């Protein structure tokens, strides 16, 4: 009997500041597979616990820790979202999904 994969996802804010254009492109491209919203170097991403651990490891491998920074903040789901301009709140994701 196969065990069920966890489908609970939590919304995180991933912020990065990468000094080298080549590394910046790699980090940006990697995060495009997870992002549901955001701008420039601030992305809202839904992660399962396993995806979060993998993303942390992958991002650590993509950056130069002495020059670059990546921060991942868990967003509080109890807070109401406020948008300025044409901002749109991300839809919650309850089922697994794949971005190709």
C-alpha positions as CSV (number, residue, x, y, z in Angstrom):
1,X,0.0,0.0,0.0
2,X,1.6,3.3,-1.1
3,X,1.6,6.1,1.4
4,X,-0.3,9.3,0.4
5,X,1.9,12.4,-0.4
6,X,1.1,15.4,1.8
7,X,-1.0,17.9,-0.1
8,X,-1.1,20.7,2.5
9,X,0.6,23.8,1.1
10,X,1.5,26.9,2.9
11,X,2.0,30.4,1.4
12,X,5.6,31.8,1.6
13,X,7.2,35.0,0.5
14,X,10.5,34.4,-1.1
15,X,12.8,37.4,-1.4
16,X,16.2,37.4,-3.1
17,X,19.1,39.8,-3.8
18,X,21.7,38.2,-6.1
19,X,24.7,40.2,-7.3
20,X,25.8,38.2,-10.3
21,X,23.5,38.4,-13.3
22,X,24.1,34.7,-14.2
23,X,23.1,33.5,-10.7
24,X,20.2,36.0,-10.6
25,X,18.8,34.5,-13.8
26,X,19.2,31.0,-12.4
27,X,17.4,31.8,-9.1
28,X,14.7,33.7,-10.9
29,X,14.1,30.8,-13.4
30,X,14.1,28.2,-10.5
31,X,11.4,30.2,-8.6
32,X,9.2,30.6,-11.6
33,X,8.2,27.0,-11.2
34,X,6.6,27.8,-7.8
35,X,5.5,31.4,-7.9
36,X,1.8,32.4,-7.9
37,X,2.3,36.1,-7.5
38,X,4.8,38.8,-6.8
39,X,7.1,41.2,-8.5
40,X,10.8,41.3,-9.5
41,X,12.6,39.7,-6.6
42,X,9.7,39.1,-4.3
43,X,7.6,36.0,-5.1
44,X,4.6,34.4,-3.3
45,X,5.0,30.6,-3.5
46,X,2.9,27.7,-2.2
47,X,5.1,24.9,-0.7
48,X,4.5,21.6,1.0
49,X,7.0,20.9,3.7
50,X,9.0,18.7,1.4
51,X,9.0,21.2,-1.4
52,X,10.2,23.9,1.0
53,X,13.1,21.8,2.1
54,X,14.0,21.1,-1.5
55,X,13.7,24.7,-2.5
56,X,15.9,25.8,0.4
57,X,18.6,23.3,-0.6
58,X,18.3,24.2,-4.4
59,X,18.5,27.9,-3.7
60,X,21.5,27.5,-1.4
61,X,23.3,25.7,-4.2
62,X,22.4,28.4,-6.7
63,X,23.7,31.4,-4.8
64,X,27.1,32.5,-3.5
65,X,26.4,32.9,0.3
66,X,29.1,35.5,0.8
67,X,27.5,37.8,-1.8
68,X,23.9,36.9,-2.3
69,X,20.8,36.7,0.0
70,X,17.6,34.6,-0.2
71,X,15.0,34.9,2.5
72,X,11.8,32.7,2.8
73,X,9.1,34.0,5.1
74,X,6.0,32.0,6.0
75,X,2.9,34.2,5.6
76,X,0.2,34.2,8.3
77,X,-3.0,32.8,6.7
78,X,-5.1,34.7,9.3
79,X,-4.0,38.1,8.0
80,X,-6.2,39.8,5.5
81,X,-4.5,40.7,2.2
82,X,-4.4,44.2,1.0
83,X,-3.5,45.1,-2.5
84,X,-2.5,48.4,-4.0
85,X,-3.0,49.2,-7.7
86,X,-4.0,46.1,-9.7
87,X,-2.9,43.5,-7.2
88,X,-4.7,40.2,-7.1
89,X,-4.7,37.8,-4.1
90,X,-3.3,34.3,-5.0
91,X,-5.8,31.5,-5.0
92,X,-5.2,28.7,-2.4
93,X,-3.9,25.5,-3.8
94,X,-5.2,22.3,-2.2
95,X,-4.2,19.6,-4.7
96,X,-0.7,18.8,-6.1
97,X,0.2,20.6,-9.3
98,X,3.0,20.6,-11.8
99,X,4.5,23.4,-13.8
100,X,6.3,22.4,-17.0
